[in-house]
Amino acid sequence: MTQTLVIVESPAKAKTIGKFLGKNYTVQASMGHVRDLPKSQMGVDIENNYKPKYINIRGKGSLIESIKKQAKKSDKVLLATDPDREGEAISWHLSYLLNIDENTPCRIEFHEITKNAIKDSIKHPRAINNNLVNAQQARRILDRLVGYQISPILWKKVKWGLSAGRVQSVAVKLICDREKEIDDFVPKEYWTISVTLAKKDSIQTFEANFYGDAKGKIELTDSEQCDKIIGTVKKGNFIVKKVKRGQKKKYPSPPFITSTLQQEAYKKLGFSTKKTMAVAQQLYEGIDIKGEGTLGLITYMRTDSTRIANEAIAEAREYISSSYDDKYLPDSPRIYKTNKNAQDAHEAIRPTSSKRSPETIKSSLSSDQYKLYKLIWNKFIASQMTAAVFDTVMVDIENNGYIFKSSGNKIKFPGFMIIYSIDEDDKAEGSDIPDIHENEILDEKKIQPKQHFTQPPSRYTEATLVKMLEENGIGRPSTYAPIISTILERNYVEKEKKFLKPTELGKIVNDIVSQYFKRIVNVEFTANMEKQFDDIEEGMKDWVSVIDEFYKSFQPELKHAEDEISKIKIEEKVEVTDIKCEKCGRNMVIKNGRYGKFLACPGYPECKNTK
C-alpha cells in the first residue's frame, strides 16, 4: 500500500485530520512558516529584480529534518496548509525543501476540517498556485523594504528599536488624526425641549420633542429662545395634527466575515481581535466533541466573502423549518452580495453543520469557545431567516404654531431576531405612544428645556478601527488583528479603558513618517497597494513590476529623510517596580523596547541585567 505524508501548519489541525484518514496516511505539522527572510539583514537583492534571500527559520532545523525524513519514507506528499496566500507560500517553501515539483498535483485545499471535506480534497490535488505565492511574496518584500529602511532612520534620529511598518503606520496615523480631531474640537452649545403628554384622563404618558414650526426645523441655541417658546406653548393646547402609522422590516445581515466577526465579538463578548482569532482558530482546527470525535466546528476564519455553499444553505433552511414555525423561513434562500474589494476565495464564516447547535455541544467546549461558536452559529442561522416586522407610528403635535414630534415602534413579528441577540438599534425605540387621533387635545404633564454641548468624535476601539481599515481597503482579513497587536506592542498606541490612544512616542513617529514618507501613511495609496496585490493573485500583474514601481520613488524619499530629519530627544517614562535586581539589588524598572515592555536594571551601564 502507498504511504502518503500530509503536511499542515499546526499540531491541532494535524490531530483532527489524522483521525479522518486511515493508516496509510501520516499527518505532520510544519508549525507555521519554515523559511523566511533573515532577521539580521534586508534579505532582498534590490539590484537583482528584488530577489528574496530565504533562509530556514532559526530553531526549525530539527523539525525540517523530521519532515524530510518522513517524506523520504512516503510515496506521496500532499501539502495541506491554509487556503490563502500565506498558506500557499508555506506550501511553496515546503515543496522547495522537499524537492517536490511545484507544478505537480501536490497541493490540497479545504475550507473546513470535516471528514467529507478532507477526503474530497485528497481526491482533487492541484499544482501550487504561483500567483498566490507571488502575491504573498510581493507583500512580504515590500514590507521588508519599507520596514528595514525607515526603521534605521528612526533608530538614528529618535530612539533605537523603533519600527515603521507599511500598514501599521497607516493605522497609527488614523489613531493620531482622530486624537487631533478630539484635541481641536470646540464644543457648541445647543438646546432641546421635551414635553411629557397624555390622553385626557389617562395615566399613560409619552414624550414629544420640539421640532420647529410650519416653515421647518428650528435650531435651539440658548435658554432665552427656549423660555420664549415655552412661554408661548403654555398659553395654548397640544393638539394632534398628524398621525402616520406603518410598518418597517429589518432584514438579517450576512453571516460573518473576519472583520465583522472581530467587531461583533468585541461588542458582544468583549474579546480583543487577537483573542477572537485565537479562539476561532481552535474552532476551525478541531475540537473533541463527545460522541462525534475531533472535528472542525467552523469554516476557515480568514475571509472577506459572504458567499455560502448551497449545501450549507439547504441544511440551515432544513434546521429552521424543523425548529420554528413556517413564518420564520423565507420562500427562497437568502443570497448576500460580497463587497467589491473581497477576494471571494472562501465562504463566509459559518458552522460546518447547522445541526450542531451550541447547546448540544456546550459540554465539549471551553467557555470562550462556546461563546464564539454560539455567536457564529446564531448569526449564520439568523442570516437565512425571515425579516423582523415593526409597527411604527409618527405623530406631529401643534401648539400655538410650534410643532413637536414623537415616534415609536413595537416588534410585531421577531423573525430572525428570535435567535440572534438584539443590538441596541434593533430594539423597539422611541416613545410607547397610546392610541391617539388627529385633532385630539392632549394633557401636558411636564415641559423641560435641556442644555447640551456637541461632543468630539470618539476614539477608536479595536472594533471601530477594524471597521475603518476594512472600509478604506487597508489590510486584509489575515492582517487586521496583527496590525492592532503590533502597534500596541511597539508602544505607539495604548489602551485607555477600551479606547486606543496614541502615546507620545507614537505621535513623534507618526509626525516623522507623515512628513517624510507621505505615501506610506496615505490611506488611498495603501488601499491601492492592496488592490495591486489582488491583481498579482489574479495573474493580472507581475510582482517585480509592482515592487519596482514603488521602490523607484521610495529611494529618493529615504535619502531626503536621512538628510533632513534632525535628532529628536524623547523623555522616556520610567516605571519603578518592587522587583529586585538579583545582580545588584536595585529596584528594576519597566522600559519599552522594540518588542514591547521589559524589565531593566536602572544601574545601566554598570549593571546590564534585563528580563
PAMARKOL-919366 format. One record per residue (C-alpha): residue in one letter; x, y, z. Coordinates in pm, whole numbers, always signed. Layout:
// residues N
{r "A",{X,Y,Z}},
...
END
This chain:
// residues 611
{r "M",{+0,+0,+0}},
{r "T",{+120,+352,-79}},
{r "Q",{+211,+578,+214}},
{r "T",{+111,+944,+195}},
{r "L",{+251,+1226,+405}},
{r "V",{+9,+1517,+461}},
{r "I",{+168,+1838,+589}},
{r "V",{-39,+2104,+772}},
{r "E",{+64,+2405,+985}},
{r "S",{-46,+2317,+1337}},
{r "P",{-47,+2011,+1563}},
{r "A",{-420,+2065,+1642}},
{r "K",{-502,+2056,+1272}},
{r "A",{-276,+1751,+1226}},
{r "K",{-452,+1569,+1509}},
{r "T",{-800,+1637,+1367}},
{r "I",{-710,+1542,+1008}},
{r "G",{-517,+1234,+1124}},
{r "K",{-836,+1092,+1275}},
{r "F",{-1019,+1123,+940}},
{r "L",{-750,+943,+738}},
{r "G",{-653,+578,+757}},
{r "K",{-327,+406,+847}},
{r "N",{-183,+480,+502}},
{r "Y",{-157,+847,+588}},
{r "T",{+83,+1032,+820}},
{r "V",{-9,+1389,+913}},
{r "Q",{+271,+1617,+1028}},
{r "A",{+275,+1986,+1131}},
{r "S",{+521,+2244,+995}},
{r "M",{+445,+2476,+1290}},
{r "G",{+375,+2765,+1053}},
{r "H",{+640,+2906,+819}},
{r "V",{+961,+2709,+770}},
{r "R",{+1154,+2960,+555}},
{r "D",{+1155,+3339,+564}},
{r "L",{+1370,+3645,+504}},
{r "P",{+1656,+3670,+757}},
{r "K",{+1605,+3897,+1058}},
{r "S",{+1969,+4011,+1064}},
{r "Q",{+1968,+4177,+719}},
{r "M",{+1739,+4313,+450}},
{r "G",{+1738,+3980,+263}},
{r "V",{+1624,+4141,-65}},
{r "D",{+1861,+4180,-362}},
{r "I",{+1740,+4516,-495}},
{r "E",{+1981,+4510,-791}},
{r "N",{+1864,+4164,-900}},
{r "N",{+1489,+4214,-951}},
{r "Y",{+1426,+4225,-574}},
{r "K",{+1518,+3860,-542}},
{r "P",{+1442,+3744,-186}},
{r "K",{+1709,+3560,+11}},
{r "Y",{+1511,+3299,+204}},
{r "I",{+1667,+3102,+486}},
{r "N",{+1538,+2823,+710}},
{r "I",{+1387,+2982,+1019}},
{r "R",{+1615,+2956,+1321}},
{r "G",{+1506,+2680,+1557}},
{r "K",{+1321,+2488,+1285}},
{r "G",{+1620,+2274,+1178}},
{r "S",{+1525,+1954,+1360}},
{r "L",{+1158,+1989,+1256}},
{r "I",{+1259,+2032,+889}},
{r "E",{+1483,+1724,+912}},
{r "S",{+1197,+1526,+1066}},
{r "I",{+962,+1628,+781}},
{r "K",{+1230,+1543,+520}},
{r "K",{+1285,+1204,+678}},
{r "Q",{+911,+1126,+677}},
{r "A",{+882,+1249,+316}},
{r "K",{+1156,+1007,+205}},
{r "K",{+967,+718,+362}},
{r "S",{+644,+821,+187}},
{r "D",{+531,+751,-168}},
{r "K",{+345,+1079,-196}},
{r "V",{+347,+1416,-17}},
{r "L",{+37,+1637,-1}},
{r "L",{+71,+1996,+119}},
{r "A",{-243,+2090,+314}},
{r "T",{-167,+2435,+451}},
{r "D",{-432,+2706,+493}},
{r "P",{-634,+2809,+185}},
{r "D",{-493,+3161,+145}},
{r "R",{-179,+3345,+27}},
{r "E",{+13,+3273,+345}},
{r "G",{-79,+2904,+332}},
{r "E",{+15,+2882,-36}},
{r "A",{+355,+3038,+41}},
{r "I",{+419,+2785,+320}},
{r "S",{+338,+2501,+77}},
{r "W",{+570,+2656,-182}},
{r "H",{+857,+2675,+69}},
{r "L",{+790,+2315,+178}},
{r "S",{+798,+2200,-186}},
{r "Y",{+1141,+2363,-221}},
{r "L",{+1277,+2196,+94}},
{r "L",{+1135,+1854,-3}},
{r "N",{+1237,+1877,-372}},
{r "I",{+875,+1847,-485}},
{r "D",{+796,+1979,-833}},
{r "E",{+553,+2263,-762}},
{r "N",{+379,+2202,-1096}},
{r "T",{+273,+1851,-995}},
{r "P",{-58,+1790,-808}},
{r "C",{+94,+1818,-459}},
{r "R",{-134,+2077,-301}},
{r "I",{-473,+2010,-141}},
{r "E",{-712,+2274,-19}},
{r "F",{-1016,+2269,+210}},
{r "H",{-1220,+2538,+383}},
{r "E",{-1350,+2329,+671}},
{r "I",{-1194,+2043,+863}},
{r "T",{-1459,+1775,+836}},
{r "K",{-1422,+1416,+718}},
{r "N",{-1602,+1480,+388}},
{r "A",{-1408,+1799,+312}},
{r "I",{-1069,+1635,+380}},
{r "K",{-1144,+1319,+181}},
{r "D",{-1279,+1525,-109}},
{r "S",{-967,+1747,-114}},
{r "I",{-741,+1440,-132}},
{r "K",{-926,+1331,-447}},
{r "H",{-858,+1669,-612}},
{r "P",{-494,+1770,-558}},
{r "R",{-360,+2057,-769}},
{r "A",{-33,+2229,-852}},
{r "I",{+88,+2513,-632}},
{r "N",{-70,+2842,-738}},
{r "N",{+226,+3068,-813}},
{r "N",{+5,+3376,-846}},
{r "L",{-99,+3331,-482}},
{r "V",{+264,+3276,-381}},
{r "N",{+376,+3588,-569}},
{r "A",{+104,+3800,-407}},
{r "Q",{+236,+3688,-66}},
{r "Q",{+599,+3745,-172}},
{r "A",{+520,+4094,-302}},
{r "R",{+361,+4193,+30}},
{r "R",{+646,+4040,+231}},
{r "I",{+921,+4202,+22}},
{r "L",{+751,+4543,+9}},
{r "D",{+701,+4536,+387}},
{r "R",{+1067,+4441,+431}},
{r "L",{+1189,+4723,+202}},
{r "V",{+982,+4977,+395}},
{r "G",{+1043,+4849,+747}},
{r "Y",{+1414,+4776,+717}},
{r "Q",{+1492,+5114,+558}},
{r "I",{+1271,+5357,+750}},
{r "S",{+1333,+5191,+1089}},
{r "P",{+1714,+5258,+1095}},
{r "I",{+1643,+5627,+1032}},
{r "L",{+1414,+5628,+1336}},
{r "W",{+1682,+5448,+1542}},
{r "K",{+1938,+5712,+1448}},
{r "K",{+1716,+6018,+1484}},
{r "V",{+1472,+5923,+1761}},
{r "K",{+1536,+5606,+1957}},
{r "W",{+1692,+5266,+1895}},
{r "G",{+1449,+4981,+1842}},
{r "L",{+1168,+5178,+1676}},
{r "S",{+999,+5043,+1366}},
{r "A",{+775,+5180,+1092}},
{r "G",{+583,+4906,+919}},
{r "R",{+394,+4981,+599}},
{r "V",{+36,+4908,+711}},
{r "Q",{+89,+4965,+1084}},
{r "S",{+197,+5325,+1007}},
{r "V",{-140,+5394,+842}},
{r "A",{-321,+5255,+1148}},
{r "V",{-115,+5474,+1381}},
{r "K",{-187,+5777,+1162}},
{r "L",{-563,+5710,+1175}},
{r "I",{-545,+5698,+1556}},
{r "C",{-325,+6011,+1575}},
{r "D",{-554,+6201,+1335}},
{r "R",{-856,+6111,+1547}},
{r "E",{-672,+6232,+1860}},
{r "K",{-600,+6565,+1689}},
{r "E",{-969,+6596,+1594}},
{r "I",{-1057,+6545,+1961}},
{r "D",{-792,+6796,+2081}},
{r "D",{-902,+7058,+1826}},
{r "F",{-1273,+7007,+1888}},
{r "V",{-1464,+7315,+2009}},
{r "P",{-1795,+7222,+2179}},
{r "K",{-2101,+7405,+2051}},
{r "E",{-2399,+7477,+2274}},
{r "Y",{-2746,+7365,+2171}},
{r "W",{-3079,+7311,+2348}},
{r "T",{-3376,+7076,+2328}},
{r "I",{-3728,+7098,+2465}},
{r "S",{-3914,+6781,+2556}},
{r "V",{-4274,+6762,+2671}},
{r "T",{-4445,+6478,+2856}},
{r "L",{-4800,+6430,+2728}},
{r "A",{-5103,+6208,+2796}},
{r "K",{-5451,+6148,+2664}},
{r "K",{-5724,+6312,+2867}},
{r "D",{-5794,+6119,+3190}},
{r "S",{-5510,+5871,+3116}},
{r "I",{-5208,+5789,+3331}},
{r "Q",{-5007,+5660,+3032}},
{r "T",{-4760,+5925,+2920}},
{r "F",{-4529,+5964,+2623}},
{r "E",{-4264,+6215,+2518}},
{r "A",{-4259,+6454,+2225}},
{r "N",{-3967,+6676,+2123}},
{r "F",{-3965,+7029,+1988}},
{r "Y",{-3915,+7036,+1610}},
{r "G",{-3992,+7386,+1480}},
{r "D",{-4286,+7545,+1307}},
{r "A",{-4477,+7517,+978}},
{r "K",{-4176,+7660,+790}},
{r "G",{-3942,+7382,+909}},
{r "K",{-3692,+7286,+1177}},
{r "I",{-3574,+7547,+1428}},
{r "E",{-3231,+7507,+1591}},
{r "L",{-3234,+7600,+1962}},
{r "T",{-2914,+7780,+2061}},
{r "D",{-2977,+7934,+2404}},
{r "S",{-3204,+7933,+2709}},
{r "E",{-3375,+8264,+2619}},
{r "Q",{-3502,+8112,+2293}},
{r "C",{-3634,+7808,+2485}},
{r "D",{-3803,+8024,+2751}},
{r "K",{-3982,+8225,+2481}},
{r "I",{-4114,+7907,+2309}},
{r "I",{-4221,+7751,+2643}},
{r "G",{-4398,+8076,+2738}},
{r "T",{-4591,+8065,+2411}},
{r "V",{-4697,+7698,+2433}},
{r "K",{-4800,+7736,+2799}},
{r "K",{-5079,+7962,+2672}},
{r "G",{-5204,+7711,+2417}},
{r "N",{-5310,+7346,+2380}},
{r "F",{-5116,+7048,+2247}},
{r "I",{-5329,+6931,+1953}},
{r "V",{-5255,+6618,+1747}},
{r "K",{-5216,+6737,+1386}},
{r "K",{-5091,+6424,+1210}},
{r "V",{-5069,+6053,+1293}},
{r "K",{-4887,+5825,+1049}},
{r "R",{-4891,+5454,+1120}},
{r "G",{-4699,+5198,+921}},
{r "Q",{-4467,+4902,+926}},
{r "K",{-4098,+4858,+868}},
{r "K",{-3893,+4546,+815}},
{r "K",{-3546,+4475,+943}},
{r "Y",{-3363,+4213,+742}},
{r "P",{-3092,+3985,+879}},
{r "S",{-2734,+4082,+796}},
{r "P",{-2497,+3842,+616}},
{r "P",{-2305,+3570,+800}},
{r "F",{-1971,+3677,+943}},
{r "I",{-1656,+3764,+756}},
{r "T",{-1331,+3817,+950}},
{r "S",{-1381,+4188,+1013}},
{r "T",{-1746,+4165,+1120}},
{r "L",{-1669,+3868,+1348}},
{r "Q",{-1393,+4070,+1517}},
{r "Q",{-1622,+4370,+1556}},
{r "E",{-1919,+4172,+1690}},
{r "A",{-1709,+3956,+1925}},
{r "Y",{-1560,+4277,+2064}},
{r "K",{-1903,+4440,+2116}},
{r "K",{-2095,+4139,+2241}},
{r "L",{-1828,+3929,+2414}},
{r "G",{-1557,+4183,+2498}},
{r "F",{-1297,+3980,+2301}},
{r "S",{-992,+4156,+2158}},
{r "T",{-926,+4096,+1786}},
{r "K",{-631,+3876,+1882}},
{r "K",{-841,+3664,+2119}},
{r "T",{-1123,+3630,+1864}},
{r "M",{-884,+3493,+1603}},
{r "A",{-715,+3257,+1851}},
{r "V",{-1048,+3106,+1963}},
{r "A",{-1178,+3091,+1604}},
{r "Q",{-859,+2905,+1507}},
{r "Q",{-936,+2644,+1774}},
{r "L",{-1291,+2602,+1645}},
{r "Y",{-1164,+2569,+1288}},
{r "E",{-879,+2327,+1360}},
{r "G",{-1087,+2083,+1559}},
{r "I",{-1245,+2015,+1898}},
{r "D",{-1305,+1674,+2053}},
{r "I",{-1686,+1655,+2063}},
{r "K",{-1842,+1391,+2287}},
{r "G",{-1995,+1116,+2075}},
{r "E",{-1850,+1253,+1748}},
{r "G",{-1473,+1267,+1797}},
{r "T",{-1244,+1550,+1688}},
{r "L",{-1376,+1775,+1412}},
{r "G",{-1369,+2132,+1288}},
{r "L",{-1673,+2328,+1401}},
{r "I",{-1646,+2634,+1173}},
{r "T",{-1522,+2712,+824}},
{r "Y",{-1195,+2898,+760}},
{r "M",{-1196,+3217,+966}},
{r "R",{-985,+3447,+743}},
{r "T",{-1227,+3554,+474}},
{r "D",{-1385,+3865,+325}},
{r "S",{-1657,+3682,+133}},
{r "T",{-2021,+3640,+237}},
{r "R",{-2070,+3354,-10}},
{r "I",{-2226,+3034,+130}},
{r "A",{-2221,+2684,-20}},
{r "N",{-2561,+2567,-146}},
{r "E",{-2543,+2256,+77}},
{r "A",{-2489,+2473,+386}},
{r "I",{-2784,+2697,+296}},
{r "A",{-3005,+2391,+244}},
{r "E",{-2902,+2248,+583}},
{r "A",{-2971,+2581,+758}},
{r "R",{-3316,+2605,+597}},
{r "E",{-3388,+2249,+700}},
{r "Y",{-3292,+2334,+1062}},
{r "I",{-3515,+2645,+1061}},
{r "S",{-3806,+2452,+911}},
{r "S",{-3786,+2177,+1173}},
{r "S",{-3724,+2407,+1472}},
{r "Y",{-3951,+2706,+1407}},
{r "D",{-4290,+2798,+1266}},
{r "D",{-4314,+2829,+885}},
{r "K",{-4326,+3209,+917}},
{r "Y",{-3956,+3209,+1012}},
{r "L",{-3841,+3051,+684}},
{r "P",{-3831,+3275,+374}},
{r "D",{-3974,+3139,+49}},
{r "S",{-3629,+3131,-110}},
{r "P",{-3271,+3119,+26}},
{r "R",{-3105,+3447,+112}},
{r "I",{-2803,+3524,-110}},
{r "Y",{-2571,+3800,+8}},
{r "K",{-2367,+4029,-213}},
{r "T",{-1995,+4024,-142}},
{r "N",{-1801,+4352,-107}},
{r "K",{-1636,+4464,-434}},
{r "N",{-1289,+4455,-269}},
{r "A",{-1332,+4097,-141}},
{r "Q",{-1110,+3820,-273}},
{r "D",{-1405,+3577,-256}},
{r "A",{-1171,+3278,-233}},
{r "H",{-1355,+3136,+67}},
{r "E",{-1702,+3110,+208}},
{r "A",{-1826,+3326,+491}},
{r "I",{-1755,+3206,+846}},
{r "R",{-2024,+2954,+934}},
{r "P",{-2072,+2634,+1137}},
{r "T",{-1966,+2320,+949}},
{r "S",{-2307,+2178,+1037}},
{r "S",{-2624,+2368,+1128}},
{r "K",{-2743,+2057,+1311}},
{r "R",{-2463,+2103,+1566}},
{r "S",{-2637,+2368,+1776}},
{r "P",{-2435,+2540,+2052}},
{r "E",{-2634,+2385,+2339}},
{r "T",{-2586,+2028,+2210}},
{r "I",{-2203,+2058,+2220}},
{r "K",{-2163,+2304,+2509}},
{r "S",{-2015,+2042,+2743}},
{r "S",{-1729,+1978,+2497}},
{r "L",{-1629,+2343,+2466}},
{r "S",{-1444,+2587,+2688}},
{r "S",{-1637,+2897,+2796}},
{r "D",{-1472,+3117,+2527}},
{r "Q",{-1515,+2852,+2257}},
{r "Y",{-1884,+2817,+2341}},
{r "K",{-1943,+3195,+2337}},
{r "L",{-1777,+3245,+2000}},
{r "Y",{-1929,+2933,+1842}},
{r "K",{-2275,+3041,+1959}},
{r "L",{-2222,+3387,+1808}},
{r "I",{-2117,+3235,+1472}},
{r "W",{-2391,+2969,+1471}},
{r "N",{-2669,+3212,+1567}},
{r "K",{-2553,+3468,+1310}},
{r "F",{-2549,+3207,+1032}},
{r "I",{-2890,+3058,+1111}},
{r "A",{-3039,+3409,+1150}},
{r "S",{-2898,+3506,+808}},
{r "Q",{-3136,+3252,+647}},
{r "M",{-3448,+3355,+841}},
{r "T",{-3731,+3599,+765}},
{r "A",{-3720,+3970,+842}},
{r "A",{-3838,+4117,+1172}},
{r "V",{-4150,+4335,+1141}},
{r "F",{-4208,+4653,+1345}},
{r "D",{-4527,+4855,+1381}},
{r "T",{-4431,+5222,+1352}},
{r "V",{-4607,+5544,+1444}},
{r "M",{-4507,+5908,+1382}},
{r "V",{-4701,+6195,+1539}},
{r "D",{-4695,+6572,+1478}},
{r "I",{-4839,+6779,+1764}},
{r "E",{-4904,+7154,+1729}},
{r "N",{-4927,+7425,+1994}},
{r "N",{-4962,+7794,+1905}},
{r "G",{-4779,+7749,+1573}},
{r "Y",{-4495,+7536,+1713}},
{r "I",{-4459,+7169,+1619}},
{r "F",{-4347,+6885,+1846}},
{r "K",{-4279,+6536,+1711}},
{r "S",{-4292,+6190,+1861}},
{r "S",{-4223,+5849,+1711}},
{r "G",{-4204,+5490,+1824}},
{r "N",{-4207,+5133,+1708}},
{r "K",{-4301,+4796,+1850}},
{r "I",{-4194,+4450,+1740}},
{r "K",{-4487,+4283,+1564}},
{r "F",{-4300,+3971,+1447}},
{r "P",{-3944,+3893,+1564}},
{r "G",{-3829,+3697,+1256}},
{r "F",{-3453,+3637,+1269}},
{r "M",{-3430,+3831,+1597}},
{r "I",{-3575,+3527,+1776}},
{r "I",{-3230,+3368,+1750}},
{r "Y",{-2978,+3647,+1705}},
{r "S",{-2925,+3861,+2014}},
{r "I",{-3072,+4207,+1972}},
{r "D",{-2848,+4508,+1920}},
{r "E",{-2945,+4841,+2071}},
{r "D",{-3060,+4964,+1730}},
{r "D",{-3284,+4658,+1685}},
{r "K",{-3489,+4718,+1996}},
{r "A",{-3827,+4885,+1993}},
{r "E",{-3737,+5252,+2010}},
{r "G",{-3894,+5590,+2079}},
{r "S",{-4200,+5653,+2292}},
{r "D",{-4470,+5398,+2367}},
{r "I",{-4738,+5608,+2202}},
{r "P",{-5101,+5543,+2303}},
{r "D",{-5385,+5518,+2052}},
{r "I",{-5428,+5887,+1964}},
{r "H",{-5611,+6057,+1676}},
{r "E",{-5587,+6376,+1473}},
{r "N",{-5733,+6693,+1637}},
{r "E",{-5723,+6526,+1982}},
{r "I",{-5619,+6763,+2261}},
{r "L",{-5354,+6620,+2494}},
{r "D",{-5273,+6699,+2855}},
{r "E",{-4929,+6847,+2925}},
{r "K",{-4768,+6680,+3229}},
{r "K",{-4422,+6835,+3213}},
{r "I",{-4219,+7053,+2977}},
{r "Q",{-3845,+7062,+3010}},
{r "P",{-3571,+7257,+2831}},
{r "K",{-3225,+7099,+2837}},
{r "Q",{-2881,+7235,+2758}},
{r "H",{-2640,+7019,+2556}},
{r "F",{-2296,+7054,+2402}},
{r "T",{-2178,+6884,+2084}},
{r "Q",{-1935,+6601,+2155}},
{r "P",{-1598,+6534,+1989}},
{r "P",{-1562,+6219,+1779}},
{r "S",{-1493,+5910,+1987}},
{r "R",{-1151,+5744,+1994}},
{r "Y",{-1127,+5418,+1805}},
{r "T",{-1184,+5088,+1978}},
{r "E",{-1035,+4772,+1829}},
{r "A",{-1374,+4706,+1665}},
{r "T",{-1415,+5052,+1511}},
{r "L",{-1052,+5058,+1392}},
{r "V",{-1102,+4725,+1213}},
{r "K",{-1417,+4868,+1055}},
{r "M",{-1227,+5178,+939}},
{r "L",{-939,+4969,+798}},
{r "E",{-1182,+4747,+609}},
{r "E",{-1393,+5034,+476}},
{r "N",{-1079,+5201,+340}},
{r "G",{-940,+4883,+185}},
{r "I",{-638,+4873,+418}},
{r "G",{-508,+4529,+505}},
{r "R",{-688,+4201,+452}},
{r "P",{-866,+3952,+681}},
{r "S",{-538,+3794,+792}},
{r "T",{-380,+4129,+887}},
{r "Y",{-638,+4319,+1100}},
{r "A",{-553,+4151,+1432}},
{r "P",{-171,+4156,+1379}},
{r "I",{-182,+4529,+1290}},
{r "I",{-351,+4614,+1622}},
{r "S",{-126,+4380,+1822}},
{r "T",{+186,+4533,+1664}},
{r "I",{+102,+4898,+1732}},
{r "L",{+16,+4813,+2094}},
{r "E",{+332,+4605,+2145}},
{r "R",{+551,+4879,+1991}},
{r "N",{+402,+5125,+2243}},
{r "Y",{+286,+5359,+1964}},
{r "V",{-68,+5319,+2090}},
{r "E",{-205,+5236,+2433}},
{r "K",{-546,+5139,+2564}},
{r "E",{-734,+5379,+2788}},
{r "K",{-1023,+5169,+2912}},
{r "K",{-1136,+5016,+2581}},
{r "F",{-1019,+5302,+2360}},
{r "L",{-700,+5328,+2151}},
{r "K",{-493,+5638,+2224}},
{r "P",{-158,+5737,+2069}},
{r "T",{+140,+5757,+2303}},
{r "E",{+389,+6044,+2282}},
{r "L",{+625,+5806,+2105}},
{r "G",{+352,+5714,+1858}},
{r "K",{+285,+6081,+1785}},
{r "I",{+655,+6152,+1722}},
{r "V",{+697,+5854,+1488}},
{r "N",{+372,+5942,+1309}},
{r "D",{+486,+6305,+1264}},
{r "I",{+814,+6192,+1107}},
{r "V",{+663,+5928,+878}},
{r "S",{+377,+6161,+780}},
{r "Q",{+618,+6443,+690}},
{r "Y",{+888,+6246,+508}},
{r "F",{+705,+5936,+379}},
{r "K",{+365,+6074,+283}},
{r "R",{+272,+5780,+59}},
{r "I",{+340,+5525,+333}},
{r "V",{+69,+5674,+557}},
{r "N",{-168,+5770,+276}},
{r "V",{-491,+5570,+302}},
{r "E",{-562,+5573,-74}},
{r "F",{-205,+5470,-161}},
{r "T",{-213,+5181,+88}},
{r "A",{-552,+5065,-40}},
{r "N",{-419,+5079,-396}},
{r "M",{-122,+4861,-296}},
{r "E",{-370,+4605,-159}},
{r "K",{-552,+4618,-493}},
{r "Q",{-222,+4556,-674}},
{r "F",{-153,+4250,-454}},
{r "D",{-501,+4126,-553}},
{r "D",{-410,+4183,-919}},
{r "I",{-91,+3978,-874}},
{r "E",{-302,+3698,-722}},
{r "E",{-533,+3711,-1024}},
{r "G",{-235,+3689,-1261}},
{r "M",{-304,+4038,-1396}},
{r "K",{+20,+4199,-1272}},
{r "D",{+384,+4097,-1235}},
{r "W",{+504,+4121,-875}},
{r "V",{+851,+4252,-966}},
{r "S",{+699,+4540,-1166}},
{r "V",{+473,+4634,-873}},
{r "I",{+768,+4643,-630}},
{r "D",{+990,+4828,-878}},
{r "E",{+731,+5099,-942}},
{r "F",{+704,+5160,-567}},
{r "Y",{+1077,+5146,-491}},
{r "K",{+1191,+5390,-762}},
{r "S",{+1004,+5674,-591}},
{r "F",{+1069,+5541,-237}},
{r "Q",{+1451,+5565,-272}},
{r "P",{+1463,+5946,-306}},
{r "E",{+1227,+5979,-8}},
{r "L",{+1471,+5775,+203}},
{r "K",{+1765,+5995,+102}},
{r "H",{+1569,+6314,+173}},
{r "A",{+1460,+6188,+519}},
{r "E",{+1813,+6078,+610}},
{r "D",{+1946,+6425,+526}},
{r "E",{+1666,+6638,+667}},
{r "I",{+1543,+6478,+991}},
{r "S",{+1713,+6629,+1292}},
{r "K",{+1786,+6438,+1612}},
{r "I",{+1481,+6416,+1840}},
{r "K",{+1518,+6354,+2212}},
{r "I",{+1225,+6193,+2390}},
{r "E",{+1182,+6171,+2762}},
{r "E",{+1104,+5812,+2849}},
{r "K",{+869,+5749,+3140}},
{r "V",{+1030,+5509,+3384}},
{r "E",{+802,+5292,+3597}},
{r "V",{+974,+5158,+3909}},
{r "T",{+871,+4809,+4026}},
{r "D",{+919,+4626,+4356}},
{r "I",{+1114,+4352,+4175}},
{r "K",{+1475,+4343,+4294}},
{r "C",{+1764,+4307,+4051}},
{r "E",{+1926,+3978,+4151}},
{r "K",{+2269,+4111,+4043}},
{r "C",{+2289,+4443,+4226}},
{r "G",{+1977,+4472,+4445}},
{r "R",{+1824,+4784,+4284}},
{r "N",{+1450,+4801,+4214}},
{r "M",{+1402,+4711,+3847}},
{r "V",{+1216,+4946,+3612}},
{r "I",{+978,+4886,+3320}},
{r "K",{+1112,+5006,+2984}},
{r "N",{+981,+4991,+2629}},
{r "G",{+1183,+4806,+2370}},
{r "R",{+1141,+4703,+2009}},
{r "Y",{+934,+4401,+2108}},
{r "G",{+733,+4563,+2385}},
{r "K",{+785,+4619,+2759}},
{r "F",{+1067,+4457,+2956}},
{r "L",{+1231,+4481,+3299}},
{r "A",{+1570,+4653,+3319}},
{r "C",{+1808,+4743,+3597}},
{r "P",{+1834,+5123,+3644}},
{r "G",{+2203,+5076,+3720}},
{r "Y",{+2292,+5058,+3348}},
{r "P",{+2570,+5067,+3224}},
{r "E",{+2729,+4930,+3544}},
{r "C",{+2458,+4663,+3567}},
{r "K",{+2309,+4537,+3238}},
{r "N",{+2054,+4295,+3383}},
{r "T",{+1724,+4269,+3191}},
{r "K",{+1435,+4024,+3186}},
END
